[in-house]
Every structure is written in C-alpha cells, then in structure tokens.
Amino acid sequence: MHLVERFADWAVSFRETPLEKTVLHHARRAVIDWHAALYPGAVVPPATLLEKAFREELDRGSAALALGRRAPPRLAALINGTAAHTVEVDDIFRDGIYHPGAPTVAAAFAATEPTRALRAVTVGYEISTRIGAAMGKAHYKHWHNTGTIGSFGAAAAAAEALKLDRRQFAHALATVTTFAAGLQQAFRMDSMSKPLHAGRAAEAGVAAALMAREGVTGSLDVMAGFAAAMGDKPDWEKGLATLGRDFHITRMTFKNHACCGHTFAAIDGALELKKRMNIEAADIESVEVATYRAGLEVAHYEEPRTPAEGRFSLKYVVATALTHGSVRLAAFEQRRLQDAATARLMRKISLSVDPELEAAFPAKRAARVAIQAKGRREEWLQPTRIGDPDAPLSDRVLEEKYFELATPVLGETKAREVLARLWQLE
C-alpha cells in the first residue's frame, strides 16, 4: 500500500476502538488550548479582515466562527484556523517543529459538531505529527510546517469527522498533499501570512475531505513527490511503527509565553537567573543567550516595531521578560514595544548558536543564558521549555491560561461555560 493508504487503513480500523482515558484527557487539553488561542485571535486581523473579505459567504452554513457567526465548513476552517495561530499561543509538537492545533482542531470543528470532534482531532494529530517528525529539520529549512504538515492534520481530522471509508480517506490525504504550502520567507518580514498558513491548511484539509467523499481522487503515490521536493529521505516506518500505540497527542507543548516558541527556553532561563541572582533589570550589565540556530534565524528582529515583529524578536522577548516579569499579550502592545527600559536592556543582549544545543534540536529546545550584574556573572542551562512534555503545564495552569485569553473576549460567565463543556467532550 502507498503511505496515504496505510494512514487511512489505520484510521478506519481504529474508528471502533475506544480512546483510552489518558488519550481522551490530553485530547481535551489540546482542544481547550486551541480555544485559548482562538478567542484573542478572532477579534484582531487577519481574522476580522477575512470576515470582511468573505462577508457574502457568511451568516449561513453548517459550521460556526469563534463568536457564533455561521459559515460554510471551508470558510469556518480558514477563519478559525487563522485566528488560532495569530497571537502565537497555540500548541506545538516539538519533534515535528509544528503547531498541530490551529489547523487540525479548526478542521475537525468545521466538519462536524464540536461534541463529536474529539476522535477526529486525535486522528488528525496522530497522522500529521508523524509526517512532521519524519520530514524533520530538512523540511523546516524553507517550509512553514504548520502550513504544510498542518494540511495533513486538517485532512485527516475532517476525513474522520465525515466518517470517510478507507478509499475516500486515502484520497483525501492524497489530494491535500498537493495543496500543502507555506513558506517561512512569508514571515521573515512583518506580514499576516504566518497565521494564514494555518487557516489555509485547515481549509485545504476540509476541502480535500469533502471532495473525496464525493469521489474526487488524488495520486495515491504523491507522498513520494512530497518527500523528494520538500524533504530529505524521510523515514516513514519509524512513525508508522507506533501508530495507535504511542499517542503523540499526549506529548504536546502548551505555550506559557505569547510569542515564538523558539524563544521560550531563553525566556525561562533568563527569568530563572534573575530569580537566583535576586536582581532587577536595572542591575543587569549584559546578557548572553546561546541556543539552537532556528531560534536566531526565526526570531531575528533586532528592533521590533510591530506586535508580529516583537513576537519574533529573541532580544525583545528576553528583555521584556527581565524588565516586566512575563511575556503575555500585554508585551506586544505599542506602549510596551516602545518601553525605554526594555530598549536599553535589548542593547545589552548578545546572541549566538550553541553547537551542542543545535545538534539536539528539534527533540530538545534548550538555551544557555548568562547574566552579568552587580559585579558578578552567573550562567544557567535551561534544558527544556516550561510547557514542553518534560515540563508540562498542569491542568490548573492550562485553565489559568485559557481564562486569561478567553475572558476579555467572552466575559467571565461565558468563558466558564465554554470551559466546562470542553472538559466534558467525549
């Protein structure tokens, strides 16, 4: 069988197998985290602009946008997937260098009722994370995995939500393979392209599944071309060997900071050193950050002027963490981006690639941080990010994150009602 057929065969065979309690719990966590990212992203561009661009198609259809407005499934997937990736608080599958939630959950919720979406979400995560891990660093060199790999998560989730048979499921995956896109170059300068990658992946996945249900076919051997054009001899068998036994959805990273995930270890390390040294930002004479190469290449802005640039500035997020104590949504308001104390500290930060940490990427996301202050220098190795599978956010902290992000949009009563429903998903 071709690769897409093997994934389809597993998904359909697995359909009658009850999800284990642990897997169910982690799937609910993933959906809750997706909602935490969805609501703040739904009320700002580009999601608000997409509603204007496609207003003639809205207010009808079987799916819904974040705040309840009706939409056709493809459009709901596009707008909700975009919204969930906009403020940079959505989940990460570390080994795949990939944000699965934004496209996968958006597609699942667009293709079926939310109360029936949990299995579809799980199937989408399991198939797409394995493709992402196999494609690895070679793929991430130029491609934005959330746009490319996310297309598989969305298609698999939608195919499962629609209960496609083996043949239809395989053709949905085959068709979406040739839709998969998203260039890193598109967000190397200030633009709205990055969140659109997630939305477009969600839309592509729903479209591929709907077309496959009606008999549209794809090239079943297409993954050979995908691997050749966008990867470097990926090992598909490694991921397939654990499919249905080792659930990747139980090992997600949930973000503790509202910015690029490549910066997290540096932020966590800087805050740990500040606490250990018992210093204030004004005491700091210099900061040295050494991490893996992607952390410097992706989070590269030296003098960020916009929220998008701030989220992708390693110097800025480390400086604002040391100055203000956290890197949440407030860190990217204009008054904070223009904060004089943060700007002064940014000029004291130097960055470098650590060969040992680069060799461990992407399985490990670490940073070495050294601070010179009050006449003494201390160094700290942050071996992982707070929120990674080996340092996970508890259910309580995940709920706190959800309320912080959802309550300003929904109000406290509605936010609590939504969370209660999500914890009850079966």
Secondary structure, DSSP 8 states (H G I E B T S, - for coil): --HHHHHHHHHHHHTTS---HHHHHHHHHHHHHHHHHHHHHHTSTTHHHHHHHTGGG-S-SSEE-TTS-EE-HHHHHHHHHHHHTTSS---BBGGGTB--HHHHHHHHHHHS-GGG-HHHHHHHHHHHHHHHHHHHHHHHTTB-HHHHHHHHHHHHHHHHHTT--HHHHHHHHHHHHTT---BGGGGSSS-SHHHHHHHHHHHHHHHHHHHHHTT----TTHHHHHHHHHSSS--HHHHHTTTTTS-GGGG-B--SSSS-GGGHHHHHHHHHHHHHHT--GGGEEEEEEEE-HHHHHHSB-SS--SHHHHHTBHHHHHHHHHHHS--SGGGGSHHHHT-HHHHHHHTTEEEEE-HHHHHHTTT---EEEEEEETTEEEEEEE-S-TTSTTS---HHHHHHHHHHHHHHHH-HHHHHHHHHHHHT--
